[in-house]
Amino acid sequence: MTQISKQRTLTPKAASRLASPLDRALVPALFKALCDPTRARLLACLAKCGRACSVGEVAECCAVDFSVVSRHLALLARADVVESVKQGRTVQYRVRYAELSKSLRSLADAIDGCCPAGGGCESNNCCAT
């Protein structure tokens, strides 16, 4: 016999007042950094390269002007997705693999906490602190 959960569901307004791991994992700066197709392509290029690259090297990955690539990489750096190191007049960018993985893993874990596999979203576990 299957037991049906009688846990009270929350309204969106009530749920918004509760702090949860999901609130901490949904970082707008990270989403802003990753939402642009050009930035996503630049990040993929850097990640696949596996080393620090100059803006000029990264600009070769896509048909975007050098100055635009520089602005995209600066935005990724502000979101802690990549780090930059200045060497003379050259700025080298490298993916912050551990930090990016940690952020995305925390988000995935928080979502799993809300809606565990096979459990559906009726459990409202995401509202637990």
Protein Blocks (a to p, Z undefined) as FASTA:
>chain_A
ZZddfbdcddfklmmmpccfklmmmcfklmmmmmpmklmmmmmmmmmnopacdfklmmmm
pccdfklmmmmmmmmmmnomaccddehjbccddddfklmmmmmmmmmmmmmmmmgghkaj
mlommmpZZ
